[in-house]
């Protein structure tokens, strides 16, 4: 079975992004998301794009990974562009303003996806859980289950590559049995992929039950203990640069 490339899956390394504290990367991701959607001019989007290029270089994430991450939503994004560009009321035709508006939205979504992939590919799921638990620790005073939320996020991120690998394994097994998943019309293909989705759902529920049993056996109570120390000077410098970059993107 060939190895499946999962966009955003953690890849060990020693890049600048790998060395940053997970809390700093989470805050930088939040700043990047807000700055990208708050940039209201082409110059602001250009500055946001420059920030994405810097993030990809710092994490050594290839642009191909970003394109793979956008591929599942490509149809929805194309339909969004067409629905805003085509005018059906009054004088039918193409709206330049609608096309520009939808193109800007698509650019913002692509930029945010790129930032998220550069973050997830340089941060292991346990570190993400520790970072979330540390940043959300003040909310525990008002009854928010911080540990459970952080653990749920960690488990969800860990299950993404496992799900992709499971789909590929089941698909190869069904093709070896003679199933033709990519032949025929739409209805035939949907029926063929039903032979993949049904065992996939069963397998995921089995994995979830095994994980729940393992957590119960280890007396997991929902508490998340984060062994993170204070932020290093490099982390504070990265946060300052990120805030400055987002401020420039919004100001323009």
N, C-alpha and C positions, 0 to 999 in steps of 0.2 A: 504493500500500500504506500502510495506516495505521500510525502509529508505535506500537510496543508499549511499554507501561509496565512496566519490569522493576523489581520491588521490590528496593531496596538498591543499585541501580546508582549509580555515583558521579555526583553533581551538583555542578558547580563553584559556589562561593559564598564568602562572607566571614564566615560565622557563627563563633561561639565554638568550636564543634567543628571547623570547618575549620582554625582557627588553631592547634589543639593539635598537639603533636608526635605522629607515628604511634606511637612507642614508648609514650608516655603513654596513648594511646587503646587500644592493645593491652592494657596492664596494667589499665586501667580496665575494659575488657570482661571480662577474667579475674576481676577483683574483683567485678564485677556478677553474673557467672554463679555464682561461689561463694556470694556473699551471698544471691542469690535462692533457690538450692536449699537453703541452710543455714537460711533463715528458716522456723521450724517453727510459727509461730502466725499467726492472721489479722492481728494488729497488725504482725508482721514483714513479711508480704506487702503490707500497706498502705504501709509505709515503702518497700519495694521498688518498689511501683507509683508512689509519689511520685518516686523516683529515675528511673523511666522517663519520667514526665512532664517532669522537668527535662532529661533527655537529648533528648527530642523537641523541646522548646522551644529548647534550645541549638543543635540541628542543623537546626531548621526542617523536621523530618520530620513529615508528616501522619499521623494515626492510620489513615487509609485505606491507607497504605503497609504498616503493620503487619498490617492485616486481609488485604491481598493476599498478604503473605508467609505468613500462616497458612492461606490457602485450600487449597494443595496437601495439607496434612496435616489438613484439617478432618474428613474421613471417619474417619481413624485416631483422632483425638482424640475424636470422638463415640462410636466403638465402644469406646474405652477407658473413657469415662464410663459407658456402659451396662453393660459387662462387670463393672465394680466396683460398680455400684448394684443390679443385678438378682441376687437370691439364688434359686438353683435347688435347693439341697440343704436338707432339713428343711422349713421352712415357706416356700414360695416367696413372693416379694414384693420390695419395694424396701428396700435397706439405707441408712439415713440416714448411717451412718458411712462406708460405701463411697462413697456419692455425694459426701460432703464431702471424702474423701481424693482421689478422682479429680478433683474440681473444683479442689483445691489444686494438683495436678500440672499440670493444663491451664493454670492461671494462671501457674505458674512457667515453663512452656514458652513461653507467650505473652510473658511479660516478657523472657525471654532472647532471643527472636526480635526483639522491639522494640529491645533494646540492640544486637544484631548489625546490624540494619538501619540504626540511627542511626550506627553506626560505619562501615559499608561505604559509605553514601551520602555521607559527608564525607571519605573517604580514598581516593585513587586507588590502583589495584593496584600500581604501582611503589613508592609510599610504603609500602604494606603489606609488600612484599618487603624493602625497606630496614629497616623496623622489626623484622621477624622476624629478619633476618640480624644486626642489632645486638644484639637481646636474646639470641639463641642463640649468639653468638660464643664464649662460654666452652666450649660443647660441642664446638667444633672441635678442642680440645686432646685429646679422647678419641676422635677419629676420626669424629665425626658430620658428614655432608655438609651443613653449614649452608646453603651457597650453593644447592645443588640443591634443598633443601627450600623455601627462600624463593622461588626461581624457580618451582618447581612450584605453590606457592600463588598466586603472582601470575598465572601462566598460567591456572590453573583459574578464578580470579575474573574474568579478562578474557574467558574463553570463555563464561561464563554469559549475559551479554547477547547475545553473538554467536549462541549456540544459540537463544535465544528469537526473535531476528530471523530466523534461518534457518527455524525452524518456521513463522513467520507468512508468510514469502515462499513457501515450498513449499505451504502450505495455500491461499494465494490463487491460486497457479498451478494447483493441482489443481482448485479450484472453478471457475476460468475454463475448464478443460477439461471441465467437466460433472460432476465428482465431487461426491457428496452425502455429506458427512462427518457430518452431524448428523441424518440421517433414517434411519428403519427401526429394527430391533431392535438388541440389544446386539452380536450376532455380525456383523450387517451393518456397524455402525459401526466395529467393530474391524477388519474387512477394509478398510473405507474408509480408516481411519487408517494402515493398512499402506502405502498409497500415499504417505504423508507420512514415516513413520519410516524406510523403506528409503532414499530419497534423502537424508534427514537424516543417517543414519549414514555413508553414503558421502561426503557433503560434509564431515562432521567429520573423518573419516580423511584426506581430502585436505588439509584445513587443517592437521592435525597433521603430515602429511608435509612440507608446505611450511614450517611453522615449524621442524621438525627440520633441514631442508636449510639454512634461513637461519641457524640457530644454528651449524651445522657450518661454513658458509662464513665466518662471523665468528669462527671458532676459539673458540667458547664452551667453557670447561673446567669449568664448575660453580662457579667462584668468584663471590661476590657482594660487590661493593665498595659499601659504604654510606657516603655522604657526609653523615652526620648529625653535628652538633655536640652539645655538652652541652645538657641540658634547660634551658629557660627557667624563671624563677621562676613564671610562670603555670602551666606544666606541673606543677611540684612542688606548687603550691597545689591544682590539680585532683586530683592523686593523693592528697593529704592529705584533701580533702573526700570523695573516693570511698571511702577506707579508713574514715573516720569514719561515713559513711552505711552501709556494709556492716556495720560493727561494731554500729551501733544496730539494724539489721534482724535480725541474728543474736541480739543480746542480748534483744530483746523476745520 
